[in-house]
Structures are given as C-alpha cells and as structure tokens.
Amino acid sequence: MLKRCCSPIPFLLPSHTTPPASPFQLLLRQLGSGRELDLRWTKHTDIARGKAAKVLSFAARNLYGYTSRVKRLAYLTMVKPLMFYGTPAWHPSTQCNIQKFERVQNRALRFVHGRHVSEKARNELLTVHQQLSHNDMTFFRKCLDGETDMDAMERIIVGRTMRNADGEHGPIPPRARTDLGVHSFSFCIVQQWNSLPRH
C-alpha cells in the first residue's frame, strides 16, 4: 500500500531574482500625505486624485436632478479638499500631476453645469495653478503673522530695496541646484510673492 509523502517540496528562487516590490511599500504616510522614497509626489497625486474621483462619482449618483448651486457646493466641500489638502507641504509640481487634477476639475464642471460649460462658469472656479498659489500664499501669510510654528523666512533672504517700491525690501529665494530645490516651498513662494502688485 502506497503512503503519501507529507513533507513539503522545497521551492527556492534563483539568487539573482527578487520579488517585485509593491509601489505602495515605497510610500511613507505622514500627516495625510504620502512621500515617496525618491522624493517625488506622483504616487500621492494618484491617491488624492483617486479619492476625489471616487467621491465625485458618489455625488453625481446621489445629487442627480439637484440645482447647480447644490452640486457646486458638494464639489467645493467634499471633492476639492481631497485634492488640495496640505499642498504647501507637498506640491504636484510636474505638468503630468497637475493635469490629473485638471481632469477631475473638468469633470466636476460638467457635473455642476452640464455637458456644455460656459466660459463664465469656468472663470468662477479657480484653476489648479491658481488654487495651488492661493494655498501657498495663505500659508505663507500665516507664517509671517505667527499663526504657525514654521519659520517661513528661515531660508529666505531679505534683499536690497526694490526700485519704485517706497523702501520695500524684496525677498530673495534660497539657492536651488536641483529640481527638488526649485519646486520647494521656500523657492516657489518667493517668486509668487515678488509677482504680486505692490499697491
């Protein structure tokens, strides 16, 4: 009578092959934002876009037939915060990541105003670039007023008096030699601040 062999059959991977790592294993979750180990924000942008698109689909199913005012309020309170939460700390600086948010916002405009969206309706809503700049400037203003613990002027130098600025000193951004430094908060906020009208 034959007996079954209960011993497990060993299975070994070749020494030169390693199991593929999941992209989510290379993501550090901190305070609601995910930072990749290569210091990029592509994966976090995908996560934020996915959450926003999911909630937008939920709103479109449950608010069908409601007025445009209700739909717009639903987008501003339920969908938009999911995309732009904490953007002064992280920034979808690449055009590819910004276009992901733009697709969600264009879909939201069709959800609010129908298939044909007028130019006036588009102008009533901040674009992705405008929203990112607004969030950065608001956070920078709070830092200057002492409403946060962050010292926004730590890496920013106050330069010489600007011409025709009534003695106002213009800030100078920190030195940036890499792409990461160019898209950092301290570097970008100085450019936005200096581009504001003086009066």
Short mmCIF file of the C-alpha atoms (twelve columns), coordinates in Angstrom:
data_MODEL
# 
_entry.id   MODEL 
# 
loop_
_atom_site.group_PDB 
_atom_site.id 
_atom_site.type_symbol 
_atom_site.label_atom_id 
_atom_site.label_alt_id 
_atom_site.label_comp_id 
_atom_site.label_asym_id 
_atom_site.label_seq_id 
_atom_site.Cartn_x 
_atom_site.Cartn_y 
_atom_site.Cartn_z 
_atom_site.pdbx_PDB_model_num 
ATOM 1   C CA . MET A 1   0.000   0.000   0.000   1 
ATOM 2   C CA . LEU A 2   1.440   3.357   -1.061  1 
ATOM 3   C CA . LYS A 3   1.821   6.135   1.501   1 
ATOM 4   C CA . ARG A 4   1.500   9.766   0.709   1 
ATOM 5   C CA . CYS A 5   4.506   11.921  1.313   1 
ATOM 6   C CA . CYS A 6   3.552   14.764  3.646   1 
ATOM 7   C CA . SER A 7   6.874   16.546  3.553   1 
ATOM 8   C CA . PRO A 8   6.684   19.893  1.716   1 
ATOM 9   C CA . ILE A 9   8.526   20.226  -1.550  1 
ATOM 10  C CA . PRO A 10  11.169  22.925  -1.235  1 
ATOM 11  C CA . PHE A 11  10.944  25.772  -3.740  1 
ATOM 12  C CA . LEU A 12  13.789  28.226  -3.960  1 
ATOM 13  C CA . LEU A 13  14.029  31.338  -6.068  1 
ATOM 14  C CA . PRO A 14  17.213  31.900  -8.025  1 
ATOM 15  C CA . SER A 15  19.692  34.033  -6.162  1 
ATOM 16  C CA . HIS A 16  19.671  36.734  -8.833  1 
ATOM 17  C CA . THR A 17  15.912  37.292  -8.729  1 
ATOM 18  C CA . THR A 18  13.980  39.156  -6.030  1 
ATOM 19  C CA . PRO A 19  10.214  39.527  -5.621  1 
ATOM 20  C CA . PRO A 20  8.987   42.770  -7.156  1 
ATOM 21  C CA . ALA A 21  8.346   45.424  -4.560  1 
ATOM 22  C CA . SER A 22  4.915   46.983  -4.427  1 
ATOM 23  C CA . PRO A 23  4.962   50.725  -5.177  1 
ATOM 24  C CA . PHE A 24  2.964   51.326  -2.004  1 
ATOM 25  C CA . GLN A 25  5.812   49.801  0.046   1 
ATOM 26  C CA . LEU A 26  7.983   52.707  -1.086  1 
ATOM 27  C CA . LEU A 27  5.492   55.277  0.222   1 
ATOM 28  C CA . LEU A 28  5.783   56.936  3.632   1 
ATOM 29  C CA . ARG A 29  2.459   58.111  5.024   1 
ATOM 30  C CA . GLN A 30  2.847   61.256  7.139   1 
ATOM 31  C CA . LEU A 31  0.009   63.509  8.315   1 
ATOM 32  C CA . GLY A 32  -2.297  62.572  5.447   1 
ATOM 33  C CA . SER A 33  0.293   62.879  2.669   1 
ATOM 34  C CA . GLY A 34  2.443   60.176  1.140   1 
ATOM 35  C CA . ARG A 35  6.094   60.878  0.463   1 
ATOM 36  C CA . GLU A 36  7.918   58.540  -1.870  1 
ATOM 37  C CA . LEU A 37  11.463  57.494  -1.115  1 
ATOM 38  C CA . ASP A 38  12.667  59.114  -4.339  1 
ATOM 39  C CA . LEU A 39  11.173  62.438  -3.121  1 
ATOM 40  C CA . ARG A 40  8.508   62.576  -5.826  1 
ATOM 41  C CA . TRP A 41  4.798   63.179  -5.374  1 
ATOM 42  C CA . THR A 42  3.440   61.098  -8.257  1 
ATOM 43  C CA . LYS A 43  2.028   58.295  -6.107  1 
ATOM 44  C CA . HIS A 44  0.438   60.691  -3.613  1 
ATOM 45  C CA . THR A 45  -1.095  62.639  -6.506  1 
ATOM 46  C CA . ASP A 46  -2.591  59.409  -7.832  1 
ATOM 47  C CA . ILE A 47  -4.023  58.579  -4.409  1 
ATOM 48  C CA . ALA A 48  -5.525  62.054  -3.941  1 
ATOM 49  C CA . ARG A 49  -6.936  62.073  -7.475  1 
ATOM 50  C CA . GLY A 50  -8.432  58.619  -6.982  1 
ATOM 51  C CA . LYS A 51  -10.164 59.602  -3.742  1 
ATOM 52  C CA . ALA A 52  -11.507 62.809  -5.277  1 
ATOM 53  C CA . ALA A 53  -12.795 60.999  -8.380  1 
ATOM 54  C CA . LYS A 54  -14.489 58.375  -6.222  1 
ATOM 55  C CA . VAL A 55  -16.288 60.966  -4.086  1 
ATOM 56  C CA . LEU A 56  -17.231 62.932  -7.208  1 
ATOM 57  C CA . SER A 57  -18.848 59.811  -8.677  1 
ATOM 58  C CA . PHE A 58  -20.737 59.318  -5.417  1 
ATOM 59  C CA . ALA A 59  -22.003 62.904  -5.535  1 
ATOM 60  C CA . ALA A 60  -23.009 62.577  -9.195  1 
ATOM 61  C CA . ARG A 61  -25.090 59.473  -8.431  1 
ATOM 62  C CA . ASN A 62  -26.851 60.921  -5.400  1 
ATOM 63  C CA . LEU A 63  -27.319 64.542  -6.479  1 
ATOM 64  C CA . TYR A 64  -28.751 63.895  -9.927  1 
ATOM 65  C CA . GLY A 65  -31.507 66.426  -10.600 1 
ATOM 66  C CA . TYR A 66  -30.401 68.912  -7.965  1 
ATOM 67  C CA . THR A 67  -29.605 72.541  -8.757  1 
ATOM 68  C CA . SER A 68  -26.187 73.724  -9.889  1 
ATOM 69  C CA . ARG A 69  -25.729 75.581  -6.614  1 
ATOM 70  C CA . VAL A 70  -26.075 72.362  -4.592  1 
ATOM 71  C CA . LYS A 71  -23.741 70.456  -6.908  1 
ATOM 72  C CA . ARG A 72  -21.126 73.199  -6.798  1 
ATOM 73  C CA . LEU A 73  -21.290 73.278  -3.011  1 
ATOM 74  C CA . ALA A 74  -20.863 69.497  -2.920  1 
ATOM 75  C CA . TYR A 75  -17.738 69.734  -5.074  1 
ATOM 76  C CA . LEU A 76  -16.185 72.535  -3.025  1 
ATOM 77  C CA . THR A 77  -16.805 70.809  0.315   1 
ATOM 78  C CA . MET A 78  -16.439 67.102  -0.491  1 
ATOM 79  C CA . VAL A 79  -14.162 66.728  -3.523  1 
ATOM 80  C CA . LYS A 80  -11.800 69.686  -3.772  1 
ATOM 81  C CA . PRO A 81  -10.333 69.376  -0.239  1 
ATOM 82  C CA . LEU A 82  -9.245  65.820  -1.048  1 
ATOM 83  C CA . MET A 83  -7.030  67.066  -3.873  1 
ATOM 84  C CA . PHE A 84  -5.533  70.183  -2.296  1 
ATOM 85  C CA . TYR A 85  -5.152  69.101  1.328   1 
ATOM 86  C CA . GLY A 86  -1.738  70.158  2.650   1 
ATOM 87  C CA . THR A 87  -0.416  71.390  -0.695  1 
ATOM 88  C CA . PRO A 88  2.024   73.881  0.898   1 
ATOM 89  C CA . ALA A 89  3.812   70.824  2.336   1 
ATOM 90  C CA . TRP A 90  3.656   68.820  -0.873  1 
ATOM 91  C CA . HIS A 91  3.267   70.076  -4.416  1 
ATOM 92  C CA . PRO A 92  2.185   68.378  -7.675  1 
ATOM 93  C CA . SER A 93  4.805   70.434  -9.479  1 
ATOM 94  C CA . THR A 94  5.060   68.406  -12.671 1 
ATOM 95  C CA . GLN A 95  2.683   69.106  -15.519 1 
ATOM 96  C CA . CYS A 96  1.614   65.457  -15.582 1 
ATOM 97  C CA . ASN A 97  0.436   65.561  -11.960 1 
ATOM 98  C CA . ILE A 98  -1.300  68.906  -12.440 1 
ATOM 99  C CA . GLN A 99  -3.192  67.543  -15.442 1 
ATOM 100 C CA . LYS A 100 -4.538  64.713  -13.266 1 
ATOM 101 C CA . PHE A 101 -6.199  67.286  -11.003 1 
ATOM 102 C CA . GLU A 102 -7.377  69.297  -14.002 1 
ATOM 103 C CA . ARG A 103 -9.207  66.261  -15.402 1 
ATOM 104 C CA . VAL A 104 -11.064 65.814  -12.117 1 
ATOM 105 C CA . GLN A 105 -11.973 69.506  -12.022 1 
ATOM 106 C CA . ASN A 106 -13.173 69.489  -15.643 1 
ATOM 107 C CA . ARG A 107 -15.334 66.501  -14.831 1 
ATOM 108 C CA . ALA A 108 -16.706 68.370  -11.821 1 
ATOM 109 C CA . LEU A 109 -17.589 71.357  -14.030 1 
ATOM 110 C CA . ARG A 110 -19.635 69.083  -16.285 1 
ATOM 111 C CA . PHE A 111 -21.257 67.597  -13.193 1 
ATOM 112 C CA . VAL A 112 -22.263 71.058  -11.964 1 
ATOM 113 C CA . HIS A 113 -23.174 72.839  -15.213 1 
ATOM 114 C CA . GLY A 114 -23.930 70.039  -17.649 1 
ATOM 115 C CA . ARG A 115 -22.139 68.849  -20.745 1 
ATOM 116 C CA . HIS A 116 -21.590 72.333  -22.171 1 
ATOM 117 C CA . VAL A 117 -19.726 74.557  -19.689 1 
ATOM 118 C CA . SER A 118 -19.644 78.282  -20.438 1 
ATOM 119 C CA . GLU A 119 -16.524 80.378  -20.121 1 
ATOM 120 C CA . LYS A 120 -18.175 82.384  -17.354 1 
ATOM 121 C CA . ALA A 121 -18.754 79.224  -15.322 1 
ATOM 122 C CA . ARG A 122 -15.118 78.196  -15.750 1 
ATOM 123 C CA . ASN A 123 -13.896 81.580  -14.571 1 
ATOM 124 C CA . GLU A 124 -15.951 81.317  -11.382 1 
ATOM 125 C CA . LEU A 125 -13.749 78.444  -10.224 1 
ATOM 126 C CA . LEU A 126 -10.035 78.744  -9.513  1 
ATOM 127 C CA . THR A 127 -7.818  76.723  -11.811 1 
ATOM 128 C CA . VAL A 128 -5.427  74.150  -10.369 1 
ATOM 129 C CA . HIS A 129 -2.459  76.534  -10.674 1 
ATOM 130 C CA . GLN A 130 -4.429  79.364  -9.068  1 
ATOM 131 C CA . GLN A 131 -5.591  77.141  -6.211  1 
ATOM 132 C CA . LEU A 132 -2.058  75.930  -5.506  1 
ATOM 133 C CA . SER A 133 -0.760  79.517  -5.462  1 
ATOM 134 C CA . HIS A 134 -3.644  80.623  -3.228  1 
ATOM 135 C CA . ASN A 135 -2.903  77.858  -0.707  1 
ATOM 136 C CA . ASP A 136 0.811   78.673  -0.697  1 
ATOM 137 C CA . MET A 137 0.246   82.391  -0.216  1 
ATOM 138 C CA . THR A 138 -2.288  81.835  2.552   1 
ATOM 139 C CA . PHE A 139 0.087   79.559  4.433   1 
ATOM 140 C CA . PHE A 140 2.991   81.990  3.929   1 
ATOM 141 C CA . ARG A 141 0.908   84.851  5.270   1 
ATOM 142 C CA . LYS A 142 0.010   82.803  8.349   1 
ATOM 143 C CA . CYS A 143 3.686   82.026  8.894   1 
ATOM 144 C CA . LEU A 144 4.576   85.717  8.768   1 
ATOM 145 C CA . ASP A 145 1.769   86.537  11.213  1 
ATOM 146 C CA . GLY A 146 2.970   83.892  13.667  1 
ATOM 147 C CA . GLU A 147 -0.113  81.703  13.343  1 
ATOM 148 C CA . THR A 148 2.013   78.607  12.672  1 
ATOM 149 C CA . ASP A 149 5.166   77.162  14.208  1 
ATOM 150 C CA . MET A 150 7.033   77.195  10.899  1 
ATOM 151 C CA . ASP A 151 9.607   79.913  10.268  1 
ATOM 152 C CA . ALA A 152 8.998   80.574  6.587   1 
ATOM 153 C CA . MET A 153 11.816  83.166  6.436   1 
ATOM 154 C CA . GLU A 154 14.468  80.766  7.714   1 
ATOM 155 C CA . ARG A 155 15.882  80.068  4.229   1 
ATOM 156 C CA . ILE A 156 14.692  83.301  2.572   1 
ATOM 157 C CA . ILE A 157 16.978  86.324  2.420   1 
ATOM 158 C CA . VAL A 158 15.670  89.887  2.529   1 
ATOM 159 C CA . GLY A 159 17.334  91.662  -0.358  1 
ATOM 160 C CA . ARG A 160 18.071  95.276  -1.130  1 
ATOM 161 C CA . THR A 161 15.384  97.913  -1.567  1 
ATOM 162 C CA . MET A 162 13.347  97.331  -4.704  1 
ATOM 163 C CA . ARG A 163 13.141  100.120 -7.248  1 
ATOM 164 C CA . ASN A 164 9.976   102.250 -7.042  1 
ATOM 165 C CA . ALA A 165 8.769   100.262 -4.041  1 
ATOM 166 C CA . ASP A 166 8.842   103.023 -1.386  1 
ATOM 167 C CA . GLY A 167 11.671  101.484 0.611   1 
ATOM 168 C CA . GLU A 168 10.237  97.950  0.493   1 
ATOM 169 C CA . HIS A 169 12.780  95.138  0.613   1 
ATOM 170 C CA . GLY A 170 12.204  92.232  -1.758  1 
ATOM 171 C CA . PRO A 171 12.850  88.653  -0.577  1 
ATOM 172 C CA . ILE A 172 15.453  86.530  -2.341  1 
ATOM 173 C CA . PRO A 173 14.830  82.782  -2.748  1 
ATOM 174 C CA . PRO A 174 17.359  80.277  -1.394  1 
ATOM 175 C CA . ARG A 175 19.854  78.713  -3.737  1 
ATOM 176 C CA . ALA A 176 18.481  75.712  -5.603  1 
ATOM 177 C CA . ARG A 177 20.734  73.479  -7.661  1 
ATOM 178 C CA . THR A 178 18.364  70.537  -8.100  1 
ATOM 179 C CA . ASP A 179 14.861  70.095  -9.448  1 
ATOM 180 C CA . LEU A 180 13.683  69.295  -5.915  1 
ATOM 181 C CA . GLY A 181 15.012  72.629  -4.656  1 
ATOM 182 C CA . VAL A 182 13.401  74.604  -7.475  1 
ATOM 183 C CA . HIS A 183 9.998   73.185  -6.558  1 
ATOM 184 C CA . SER A 184 10.426  73.585  -2.798  1 
ATOM 185 C CA . PHE A 185 8.066   75.823  -0.843  1 
ATOM 186 C CA . SER A 186 10.673  78.451  0.075   1 
ATOM 187 C CA . PHE A 187 11.780  78.858  -3.539  1 
ATOM 188 C CA . CYS A 188 8.310   78.960  -5.120  1 
ATOM 189 C CA . ILE A 189 6.726   81.259  -2.562  1 
ATOM 190 C CA . VAL A 190 9.319   83.995  -3.140  1 
ATOM 191 C CA . GLN A 191 8.587   84.036  -6.862  1 
ATOM 192 C CA . GLN A 192 4.859   84.255  -6.201  1 
ATOM 193 C CA . TRP A 193 5.341   86.967  -3.557  1 
ATOM 194 C CA . ASN A 194 7.509   89.126  -5.816  1 
ATOM 195 C CA . SER A 195 5.000   88.835  -8.660  1 
ATOM 196 C CA . LEU A 196 2.218   90.393  -6.587  1 
ATOM 197 C CA . PRO A 197 1.252   94.007  -7.302  1 
ATOM 198 C CA . ARG A 198 2.857   96.446  -4.875  1 
ATOM 199 C CA . HIS A 199 -0.200  98.614  -4.360  1 
# 
